[in-house]
């Protein structure tokens, strides 16, 4: 748990909560929650939730929720190489404060 302008780094299966303007980095299976303008990076299978204008980067199988103006990026393997899929909250139907993952076509889909 970190306060204003915090930097948090967690190992395997960590839970990190950062305040406004935080930078969080979590290991595999992490659950990260960042305040406004946060940067969150989680390993495969992570759950990331960022506030307004956050940047969220998750590994394969991750679920990302970003506030308005956030950038969502998920790493995946297409059978030949590792790729990154990036979406922007407010564009292409991606909504703020809504959880997303990649579907079998490597497109963002809402997690119900």
Secondary structure as UniProt FT lines:
FT   TURN            4..5
FT   STRAND          7..9
FT   TURN            12..13
FT   STRAND          15..18
FT   TURN            20..21
FT   STRAND          23..26
FT   TURN            28..29
FT   STRAND          31..34
FT   TURN            36..37
FT   STRAND          39..42
FT   TURN            44..45
FT   STRAND          47..50
FT   TURN            52..53
FT   STRAND          55..58
FT   TURN            60..61
FT   STRAND          63..66
FT   TURN            68..69
FT   STRAND          71..77
FT   STRAND          82..88
FT   TURN            89..90
FT   TURN            92..93
FT   TURN            96..97
FT   STRAND          99..102
FT   TURN            104..105
FT   STRAND          108..110
//
